[in-house]
Amino acid sequence: MPAKVIAQGTPGNFDYYTLTLSWSPSFCTTPAGRNSPQQCGKQRRYAFVVHGLWPQYNRGWPQFCAQRAPYLANSLIRSYYDIIPSKRLIIHQWKKHGTCSGLRAENYFSLTRTLFDKIKIPARYLKPSKTILTTPAQVIEDFLKTNRNLQRNMISIQCGNNTRRARLSELRICFGRDGKLTRCGKNENRQCRARQLVLPPVR
């Protein structure tokens, strides 16, 4: 049975945003990825993509803030495929997180793109043709060097629970409600603890 959806929070009532970027090649090795040709098909050569823009409390987060989320037009959905390459994901993120932003859908996704464009992806992560073997600390260091305004307390690496070798799952970067980079809350305290981090190549 699907997990029960628990609605909590009031639209517009939150402390900061987390821009969550996922490493698409890691997702594409999972059963869910193999069933997502829109993101993981042969011609879908994605590296970092937007998983979502999440309104957060300093501890915890709101979710599903509308009993019935406003409809998303197909034209709006298609206009974000370059950074969120999945219709299902776009709709899910809008229902779970976007409705808590207090913004209209057009403004929520426009903000998502604006914040994504503020982050410069280091060159080695743009289109790697070979597996990258690194560490969580090195990924953070690479992003700090490439983004002068980014500080260590503004970024979090996620890779699951393996402490030896793990695939990069997500990179989370925190922004204030004013759109400026900010210190993350307690939600991002839990970081990847793997000694070796694996980034599968872009196919």
C-alpha positions in Angstrom: 0.0 0.0 0.0 1.3 3.5 -0.7 2.5 5.6 2.3 -0.2 7.8 3.9 0.2 11.4 2.8 0.4 13.6 5.9 -0.4 17.3 5.3 1.3 19.8 7.6 2.1 23.5 7.5 0.6 26.7 6.2 1.5 28.1 2.7 4.2 30.7 3.0 5.1 29.9 6.6 8.7 28.6 6.6 12.2 29.7 7.4 14.4 29.0 4.3 14.6 27.0 1.1 16.7 24.0 0.3 17.6 23.6 -3.4 18.1 19.9 -3.8 20.1 18.6 -6.8 20.3 15.0 -7.6 23.0 13.1 -9.5 20.9 11.8 -12.3 23.2 8.8 -13.2 22.9 7.5 -9.7 19.1 7.6 -9.9 19.2 5.9 -13.3 20.8 2.8 -11.8 17.9 2.3 -9.5 14.7 0.4 -10.4 12.8 3.7 -10.3 15.3 5.2 -12.7 15.1 2.2 -15.1 11.4 2.8 -15.3 11.8 6.5 -16.1 12.7 6.8 -19.8 12.0 10.5 -19.7 15.0 11.0 -17.4 17.1 7.9 -18.1 16.5 7.0 -21.7 19.4 6.5 -24.1 19.4 10.1 -25.2 18.9 11.6 -21.7 22.4 12.7 -20.8 21.8 14.5 -17.5 24.3 15.0 -14.7 23.1 17.2 -11.8 19.4 18.0 -12.1 16.9 19.7 -9.8 15.1 17.3 -7.5 13.2 20.0 -5.9 13.0 23.4 -4.1 11.9 22.7 -0.5 10.5 25.2 1.9 12.0 24.3 5.3 11.6 25.1 9.0 14.9 25.4 10.9 13.9 22.0 12.2 11.6 19.9 10.1 9.5 21.0 7.1 6.0 21.7 5.8 4.6 19.4 3.1 1.4 19.0 1.1 0.1 22.4 2.2 -2.9 22.4 -0.1 -5.8 19.9 0.2 -5.9 20.0 -3.6 -2.9 21.4 -5.3 -3.6 23.9 -8.2 -3.3 22.3 -11.6 -0.1 22.6 -13.5 -0.4 23.4 -17.2 1.5 21.0 -19.6 3.2 24.0 -21.2 4.6 25.0 -17.8 5.8 21.5 -17.1 7.5 21.1 -20.4 9.4 24.4 -20.0 11.3 23.0 -17.0 12.4 19.7 -18.5 15.9 21.0 -19.1 16.5 21.1 -15.3 13.8 18.8 -13.9 13.5 16.1 -16.6 10.4 14.2 -15.3 6.8 15.2 -15.5 6.0 13.0 -12.6 8.7 14.6 -10.5 7.6 18.1 -11.3 4.0 17.4 -10.3 5.1 15.6 -7.1 7.4 18.5 -6.1 4.7 21.0 -6.7 2.1 19.1 -4.6 4.5 18.3 -1.7 6.8 21.3 -1.6 5.6 24.0 -4.0 2.2 24.4 -2.3 4.0 25.3 0.9 5.9 28.2 -0.7 2.9 30.5 -0.8 3.8 31.2 -4.4 1.8 30.6 -7.6 3.1 27.7 -9.6 4.6 30.0 -12.3 6.5 31.9 -9.6 7.6 28.8 -7.6 9.2 27.2 -10.7 10.7 30.5 -11.9 12.3 30.8 -8.5 13.6 27.2 -8.7 15.3 28.1 -12.0 16.7 31.3 -10.7 18.3 29.6 -7.7 19.6 26.8 -9.8 21.2 29.3 -12.1 23.0 30.9 -9.2 25.0 27.7 -8.6 27.9 27.1 -10.9 28.5 23.4 -11.3 32.2 22.5 -11.2 33.6 21.4 -14.6 34.4 17.9 -13.6 30.7 17.2 -12.8 29.2 18.6 -16.1 29.4 15.6 -18.4 31.8 13.0 -17.0 32.2 10.1 -19.3 33.9 7.9 -16.7 33.0 7.1 -13.1 34.3 9.7 -10.6 35.7 8.4 -7.4 36.0 11.0 -4.8 34.9 11.9 -1.2 32.1 13.9 0.2 34.6 16.5 1.5 36.1 16.9 -2.0 32.7 17.4 -3.6 32.0 20.2 -1.1 35.4 21.7 -1.7 34.9 21.7 -5.5 31.6 23.6 -5.1 33.1 26.1 -2.6 36.0 26.8 -5.1 33.6 27.3 -8.0 31.0 29.4 -6.0 32.7 32.2 -4.1 29.6 33.1 -1.9 29.0 29.5 -0.9 30.1 28.4 2.6 30.4 25.0 4.2 27.4 25.5 6.4 25.3 26.2 3.3 25.7 22.8 1.6 25.0 19.2 2.4 25.9 15.9 0.7 23.6 12.9 0.8 24.5 9.3 -0.1 22.5 7.0 2.1 23.8 5.1 5.2 26.8 3.3 3.8 30.0 4.6 5.6 32.5 2.8 3.3 31.6 3.3 -0.4 28.4 5.0 -1.6 26.9 6.6 -4.7 26.2 10.3 -4.6 22.4 10.8 -4.2 21.8 14.5 -3.6 23.5 17.8 -3.0 21.5 20.3 -1.0 22.1 24.0 -1.0 20.3 26.5 1.3 18.8 29.8 0.4 17.0 32.4 2.4 13.5 33.5 1.5 15.2 36.5 -0.1 17.0 34.2 -2.6 20.4 34.7 -1.1 22.6 31.8 0.0 22.2 31.1 3.7 23.2 28.8 6.5 21.3 25.5 6.5 19.0 24.5 9.3 19.2 21.2 11.3 17.5 19.3 8.5 20.8 19.3 6.6 23.0 18.3 9.6 23.0 14.7 8.6 25.7 14.4 5.9 27.1 11.6 3.8 29.7 9.7 5.9 31.0 7.4 3.2 34.8 7.2 2.9 34.5 6.9 -0.9 31.9 8.6 -3.0 31.0 7.2 -6.4 29.5 9.3 -9.2 28.4 7.1 -12.1 29.2 8.6 -15.5 26.8 10.5 -17.7 25.8 7.9 -20.4 
